[in-house]
């Protein structure tokens, strides 16, 4: 019953959000067309439900050839590959809004673990790889809330001369995995509702620790 109702909610909420946000989305589409390299959407292969693959939609915030340029798959806060509108879209998370289409088409849900590329998926510990996508990936989730400052963390590591990929593999992904395992053990309409509210709250108040107040038993981040 939970899965059926959640899918119904995903369809209704994604349609409603697309209509409600159209006054914001249309100017962004026009702005992207007129700036950067003139392309609007970026499609990228991600790991999804039951470790199958699908293409995720995003607003284009990076140069087209960015994966083959210096920096590779890792993006830092002041990355020179970011387009003129890209910095704002990434910081505000507006670049993720086209994933409402992925939700509508059934690739994703509103709440769930963030979908990642194959290389990033392989950075998860093996026990996490086996279970993390037993649920549909989400537009938001407990992992993305706790690591909303991920780009800033990576920028700090890079600026200090550290190994950014090692930091991902040995710090970020193990903890994200524990957070998403926690989510699967606490799935409910109430949990999903609180995650949606928390996501909206931290967009406005990015330094808030409200997640630890609403979810006091989630694994605590110590870095």
Secondary structure, 3 states (H helix, E strand, C coil): CHHHHHHHHHHHHHHHHHHHCHHHHHHHHHHHHHCCCCCCEEEEEEECHHHCEEEEEEECCECCCHHHCCCCCCCCCCCCCECCCHHHHHHHCHHHCCHHHHHHHCCCEEECCCCCCHHHHCCCCHHHHCCHHHCCCEEECHHHHHCCCHHHHHHHHHHCCCCHHHHHHHHHHHHHHHHHHHHHHCCCHHHHHHHHHHHHHHHHCCCCCHHHHHCCCCCCCCC
